[in-house]
Amino acid sequence: MGHAVLAAKAAIGNEWFGVLLGDDLIDSDEPGIGQLARVSQETGKATVALMPVPDDQVHMYGVAAGPQLASGNIAVEKMVEKPPRGTEPSNLAVIGRYVLPPDIFEILEKVKPGAGGEIQLTDAIQALLAHEQVLAYRYKGKRFDCGSKLGYLKATVEFALRHPEVAEPFKAYLRAFLASRNPAPVTNEEPLDQAPELIG
């Protein structure tokens, strides 16, 4: 991921920029990256999106730790990419939204491969902390992990059930599909707004 961000240096130049990872879908009234941009503009600080995760999943993420400020944001003191079990500095995972200064490019050019033998953006942000404060923001909204098969399917179903063009025919399909597989009939009165739970 660090290399992917570095590849954008020529296009971005000396500007602040946002990073959005396609496998993290955030459903919210205010877009996730917009929430971070607002915080970054208000504070002048680099900002990353954060969410708590179960302890047994922390090792799967980049993790941030630091004191909570009066604003509710975290003043990041440490960031670690996929920490080994038992070494996690917190259970606060960094999710795929970032607002970063152009300074990060120079750091990425020098950072050594980290977890997985890859150039990690997390390591570059950790190095950035030596020069300036970085904030972590608990975004508002629902996150879908579209990097997993189940997360992708959940997102597809939930968004389809809200789409004005396909919601009704998709509900009809789900009713027929569930009726063909379930011993108990699924009637038109079933709350198909809860279809993800019915399927799961």
Order of alpha helices (4+ residues) and beta strands (2+ residues): alpha-alpha-beta-beta-alpha-beta-beta-beta-beta-beta-alpha-alpha-beta-beta-alpha-alpha-alpha
